[in-house]
Amino acid sequence: MIRLVLNLLWLFFGSGIVLALGYGIAALICFVFIVTIPFGIASLRLAYYSLWPFGRTLVPKPGAGIGSGIGNVLWVVLAGWWLALTHILAGVALCVTVIGIPFGIANFKLVPAAFWPLGREVVDLDDLRAPRPVTVR
């Protein structure tokens, strides 16, 4: 229940809609150029994560190979460093007040996603805690 309340407050007051729109516009720009489609997909993932960050986390995507590593290096050079810096500055500014601390922490959670987005996926924390079936090989 607390996650729902925090996500709704984040969505309307904590810049969730603004971040998602910004990442969505960046994704559309990336989709225009064929070569940058993987970056557009990463931007959509960031938009999804920035809309509803409480109760979600990033995990490494199985099967992500050298292509995602090279893409991440290009991402860091072109966009990742200033996106991460923006999230850090916003997180520090929000942590100045007691009410803003959860929103500052949400911005800090977005830093690794904004800095190194390829080869990761957004999952619910409840899915991580669920017992996985054991397979015998």
Secondary structure as the mmCIF struct_conf table of DSSP 4:
data_model
#
loop_
_struct_conf.conf_type_id
_struct_conf.id
_struct_conf.beg_label_comp_id
_struct_conf.beg_label_asym_id
_struct_conf.beg_label_seq_id
_struct_conf.end_label_comp_id
_struct_conf.end_label_asym_id
_struct_conf.end_label_seq_id
HELX_RH_AL_P HELX_RH_AL_P1 ILE A 2 PHE A 13
BEND BEND1 GLY A 14 SER A 15
HELX_RH_AL_P HELX_RH_AL_P2 GLY A 16 VAL A 32
BEND BEND2 PHE A 33 PHE A 33
HELX_RH_3T_P HELX_RH_3T_P1 ILE A 34 THR A 36
HELX_RH_AL_P HELX_RH_AL_P3 ILE A 37 LEU A 51
BEND BEND3 TRP A 52 TRP A 52
TURN_TY1_P TURN_TY1_P1 PHE A 54 GLY A 55
STRN STRN1 ARG A 56 PRO A 60
HELX_LH_PP_P HELX_LH_PP_P1 LYS A 61 LYS A 61
TURN_TY1_P TURN_TY1_P2 PRO A 62 GLY A 63
HELX_RH_AL_P HELX_RH_AL_P4 ILE A 66 TRP A 75
HELX_RH_PI_P HELX_RH_PI_P1 VAL A 76 GLY A 80
HELX_RH_AL_P HELX_RH_AL_P5 TRP A 81 LEU A 94
TURN_TY1_P TURN_TY1_P3 CYS A 95 VAL A 96
BEND BEND4 THR A 97 THR A 97
TURN_TY1_P TURN_TY1_P4 VAL A 98 GLY A 100
HELX_RH_AL_P HELX_RH_AL_P6 ILE A 101 PHE A 115
BEND BEND5 TRP A 116 TRP A 116
TURN_TY1_P TURN_TY1_P5 LEU A 118 GLY A 119
STRN STRN2 ARG A 120 ASP A 124
HELX_RH_AL_P HELX_RH_AL_P7 LEU A 125 ARG A 129
BEND BEND6 ALA A 130 ALA A 130
HELX_LH_PP_P HELX_LH_PP_P2 PRO A 131 VAL A 134
#
